[in-house]
Amino acid sequence: MGCGQPPGHLKDLAKRKGILFGGAIGPEELSDSTARDLVLRESAAITPRNALKWRTLRRSRHDWSFAEGDAIAQFAQTNDLKMRGHVLVWNPIENMPDWAVDVPHGAAGRVEAQSLMETHIERVCAHYGDRIASWDVVNEAFEPYSGDLAPGFFKDRIGPEYIELAFHKAREAAPHAQLVYNDYMRWSDKYPNHHKGVLKLLETLRKKNIPIDALGIQGHIGKYSGTENDAHWYGFLKEVTAMGYDLLITEFDVRDFARAPDIGSRDANVAALAKGFLDITLSFPELKQFICWGLSDRWSWFRQSEPREDGELQRTAPYDIDLKPKPMYAAIAAALMAAPSRDPATI
């Protein structure tokens, strides 16, 4: 079900307000001409969905595979698109290549893990150079319930200082780039300790003059419908920006869990959630980048990771599987048009 004639390409609506808009892509979009056309029509920036993650780049300790990332970087360069890098350090052991479990704990393991992390950052940043203008340096470091740093490969072997070490190495390896801490911050008061943990980290990094420029808000919203708290979310973002950080929406989509009898009702629910979140988040002029985690339901990660109980396809993106615009598209457009103008994004 579409939403009629779009009010304008999202990248153009965003540009008028000083915002860089785009979508995450992978080999699937590059191999499909209609999908490529959609990306180019709507996007001024792209993020590789999985191409720059450790499991893709390093299938064995000494075997580097840049082919997927290079194809996306070439697509960006050919079409004058900005490119974001995702992600240099992602702590959960399940997100590391299988061979990484052989790195021991203890003093020897700490030296090896730190060397592995810093070498990885150095090589990946050097490989892409100024083709990548913004990096998610560290991703999802916290336990959502407690707000404590989560256990995982780097935390367990190096210690909590792995975050500071990662940002120092990233600045050294990519002096031109915007450096971002990225997390699945929720538009909700259901996990207040998560917000507190992130605020404490950002405050500590700022006091120590750690080279970090911005907070990346993933924006995978919708599962926690009914607990959204506008005042709490606004207050959290106000505290972040008061420290001097910029904001980004890095992975936006909306979980479609509404128990509705028809697609129209489901799409209306998704669009309303998108508009509510974006009206608050885009009200901050410090936010100058906005990336959807895929522009079409055709490649939504929710299809496998969080299927609906009724077996219906989740409708999480601004375009449906047939690459037709949905009410969510109109909601994003309306939020962009209502957002205050800001100095243009410079990445």
Secondary structure, 3 states (H helix, E strand, C coil): CCCCCCCCCHHHHHHHCCCEEEEEECHHHHCCHHHHHHHHHHCCEEEECCCCCHHHHEEECCEECCHHHHHHHHHHHHCCCEEEEEEEEECCHHHCCHHHHHCCCHHHHHHHHHHHHHHHHHHHHHHHHHHCCEEEEEECCECCCCCCECCCHHHHHCCCCHHHHHHHHHHHHCCCCEEEEEECCCCCCCCHHHHHHHHHHHHHHHHCCCCCCEEEECCEECCCCCCCCHHHHHHHHHHHHHCCCEEEEEEEEECCCCCCCCHHHHHHHHHHHHHHHHHHHCCCCCEEEEEECCCEHHHCCHHHHCCCCCCCCCCCCCECCCCCECHHHHHHHHHHHHCCCCCCCCC
